[in-house]
Amino acid sequence: MAKTPLSTAPADAAVPVAADTVDALAHVHVVCAEPSIANHFLAELRDKEVQKDSLRFRRNLQRLGEIIAYRISAHLSYTEQTIQTPLAETRGKLLHDFPILATVLRAGLPFHQGFLNYFDQSPSAFVAAYRIEGTAQVQVQVDYLSAPSLDERVLILADPMLATGKSLVQTYRAMLRFGTPRQVHIAAVIASPEGLAYVAREIPEASLWVAAIDERLNEHAYIVPGLGDAGDLSYGSKL
């Protein structure tokens, strides 16, 4: 029996850059804007020779997930508590509640694992979303979604590539059937200016985190210079 899709919406056709793009991008946290080891991991992700090692590619996605998770952690709430060491009592700041980590299958899995390495007590949500090819207008279909209650929780939605942003917005809207989060963070490794501006307009409550903002989308709505297909590079090509 064929599955009934949860939702279907126009996806990754090129999105014109609106006049407010510059203002929207001013509120994006760009991790690789300054020199750090994150720049090294990103450079290896892009390198077509390094990409031949899928284990290394997945590990670099994971490492960037860890770095962005650490950056986001500075914007979460903490509770000061008494901690008993082997020698004496002291005070420590503990995370008030662990965020819900959500990602899009399958390309998002290594990136998601990086966040899970740091937020190790977080529940996870997973979304299956894919392009429907062969139609006059490319569509994105969301036909599987598993999530805990999002009500009054912190949500981190992570997807390695943010091209037009339409599939990510559609994914987020589908997730709202599980409740309304009190705080939303959207994380990507590489994003286009057009996609970031679209997401900023459509999900104004979200904080946006990326490793890098690339130059543009091409006529096929691929990010340039980008890095290729993150799912295929992580797990092998698909039919």
Stockholm file with secondary structure:
# STOCKHOLM 1.0

chainA/1-239         MAKTPLSTAPADAAVPVAADTVDALAHVHVVCAEPSIANHFLAELRDKEVQKDSLRFRRNLQRLGEIIAYRISAHLSYTEQTIQTPLAETRGKLLHDFPILATVLRAGLPFHQGFLNYFDQSPSAFVAAYRIEGTAQVQVQVDYLSAPSLDERVLILADPMLATGKSLVQTYRAMLRFGTPRQVHIAAVIASPEGLAYVAREIPEASLWVAAIDERLNEHAYIVPGLGDAGDLSYGSKL
#=GR chainA/1-239 SS CCCCCSEEEECSSCCCCCTTHHHHHTTEEEGGGSCSHHHHHHHHHHCTTGGGCHHHHHHHHHHHHHHHHHHHHTTSCEEEEEEECSSCEEEEEEESSCCEEEEEETTTHHHHHHHHHHSTTCCEEEEEEEEECSSSSCEEEEEEEECCCCTTCEEEEECSEESSSHHHHHHHHHHGGGCCCSEEEEEEEEECHHHHHHHHHHCTTEEEEEEEECSEECTTSCEESCCSCHHHHHHCCCC
#=GC SS_cons         CCCCCSEEEECSSCCCCCTTHHHHHTTEEEGGGSCSHHHHHHHHHHCTTGGGCHHHHHHHHHHHHHHHHHHHHTTSCEEEEEEECSSCEEEEEEESSCCEEEEEETTTHHHHHHHHHHSTTCCEEEEEEEEECSSSSCEEEEEEEECCCCTTCEEEEECSEESSSHHHHHHHHHHGGGCCCSEEEEEEEEECHHHHHHHHHHCTTEEEEEEEECSEECTTSCEESCCSCHHHHHHCCCC
//
